[in-house]
Amino acid sequence: MQKFDPATAIQRLDGRDANRGVNPAISDSATFTFPEAHLMTETFHGETEGYFLYSRHWNPSNLALCQALAAMEGTEAAWCTGSGLAAITCALLHEVKSGDHIVSSMTTYGGTFAFMANYMKKFNVETTFVNFQDLEAVKKAIRPNTKVLYTETMNNPLLRIANIPELSKIAHAHGAKLIVDNTFTPMIFSPYRLGADVVVYSMTKFINGKNDCVAGAICGSAEYIGSLIDVNNGTCMLLGPVLDPMRSSSILKNLHTLHIRMQKHGENAMYLAKRFKEVGFKYNYPGLPEHPDYELFCSMMNKGYGFGGMISIDMGTADAASRIMEIMQKKGVGYLAVSLGYFKTLFSNSGKSTSSEVPEDIQKEMGMSEGLIRFSMGLDNDIEATFQLIKESVDEYNAGK
C-alpha cells in the first residue's frame, strides 16, 4: 500500500472562505436561500453542488470540517454528529433492519456495548459478541443475516489491536460491512485504507483535544455518506444528530494540530510505559515489543505518529485503583475523570466507569481486571517530572497499605 500521511492530506486543503480569510467563516444560519426555485427542489434530491438546504442536512462550517476529516481518513466524504455515540449508533442503524445480525468485538466502549446488547433488541436486531483477536471465532459467529462486523482499532480499555485487513476480508466474503471506531488512534491508523467500509470517531477525544465539547464523525464513500443524509431514508438526516457549526469551526482549527499532539501523547506514553517497571506497576502499552499485538500494530500504522497516548494499569482491585488515582490527582499527575485525549492526563477505573455497562461476567471473560485503570497521557512538557510525581504517589500508596 502506498505511504499515506494524514497530516499532509489535511494541510493540502485550501480552507479559505470566499473573503480569503485563512479560516472558513462560521455559518450560523439554520436555513439557506436559493436564487431560483428549481434549485431548492434539486437540492432536496441531492442533485446540486454548492447549495445548502438546512443545517440539519449540511451547512458550510460542517462541510469544511468534513472535507478535512475525509482528507485525514483517505475517504471520499465524511459527516459530523453531535456526539461520538451518535456517530456509532447512526452508522450501525443505517446498516440493519429488523431481523438482522451484528458481530461485534466483545471488548468495546461500554456505551456501544449497551446499544448493541440492549437497545437494538427493540428493533429485533441481535448482536453476537466475540473475541476479535480470534479470527476463527469471528468467522464462526457470522450468520446468513449478518450485516455488520464492528470493532475498535485499539479496543477500549484492554488496548488490543484489531487486524483490520483480515476482518475486512471476512466481512466482505459474507456480504457484510466492517465498521471501525478509530477514536483512540487518529492518524496512527487509517482503517478505511486498510479495508474498513466505515470509520467512526468520538471527536470529543484526541481529534478535538480540548474536552470543551462532544462531537462525532462518520467517514466513508461519497455514496455512503449521501445515503446517510438522504431526505427520505437517511439515518442521520431523519434522526437529526447534527453538530453545531460553531463547534465544527472550533474542531476544524484543532484538527490542524492533531499530528503534533498525537506525536507528543505517544512520546509521553512511551516514556512512562518504559519507566513503570520501576514503580511496580502492571502496565499494558501497545508500543512495546512485549505487547501481543506489537507486530500487527507496526504492520498497519502510519509511521511518524507514535503508538498512541493510552496506557492501562492493573492495580488488582477496584479499591486499590481508587486509592492510587486519588493520590495521583492530589499530587498533580492528572485528573480522576472519564474521557481521554485531553492535554491533561486523565485516568479512570474502567470497570466502574466507561465499561460499567458491560456485565461483570463479560468483563471477566474479556480479561478485564476490576482494578484496571485506563490512563490517557497528556501533553506534559517535562515527562520526567510527571514520572517523579507518579513515583511519589506509589510511595504514599504503599505506605498506607
Number of C-alpha atoms within 10 A of each C-alpha: 5 5 7 18 20 24 20 13 16 20 13 10 12 12 19 13 14 8 9 10 10 10 15 20 18 18 16 13 11 15 13 12 12 13 7 8 9 10 18 19 14 13 17 17 12 16 11 13 9 6 18 21 19 14 21 19 23 21 23 22 23 27 19 23 26 22 20 25 26 23 23 22 26 21 21 17 22 27 27 30 27 22 20 23 22 24 27 25 18 21 23 23 15 15 15 19 14 12 12 18 23 25 26 26 23 21 28 25 22 19 17 20 21 17 17 21 18 13 14 19 14 9 13 14 20 20 24 18 21 19 15 25 16 11 16 11 13 21 16 9 17 20 14 10 14 23 23 25 27 27 26 28 26 25 22 20 23 24 22 22 21 24 22 25 15 12 24 21 16 20 25 17 11 16 14 23 25 26 31 26 27 22 25 25 26 25 26 23 24 25 32 22 17 17 20 24 22 23 27 28 29 26 27 25 23 27 29 26 23 16 16 13 15 17 27 25 29 29 31 23 17 14 10 20 20 17 18 22 21 18 17 12 12 19 21 27 20 15 12 17 21 22 23 20 24 14 19 25 22 16 22 23 14 16 23 17 14 20 21 12 23 27 20 22 27 22 19 25 26 22 13 20 22 13 15 17 11 9 14 10 15 14 18 21 26 27 23 15 10 11 15 14 20 17 14 14 22 13 11 19 19 19 15 12 25 22 26 28 30 32 24 25 22 20 21 14 13 18 13 18 21 18 16 19 27 17 19 23 19 14 15 13 24 23 18 19 14 15 18 26 29 23 19 17 24 23 27 23 31 26 23 16 13 19 23 16 18 22 14 15 10 13 18 12 14 15 11 19 21 21 20 25 27 26 26 26 28 26 21 17 10 9 16 14 12 19 18 12 19 24 18 16 24 20 12 15 17 10 8 8 6
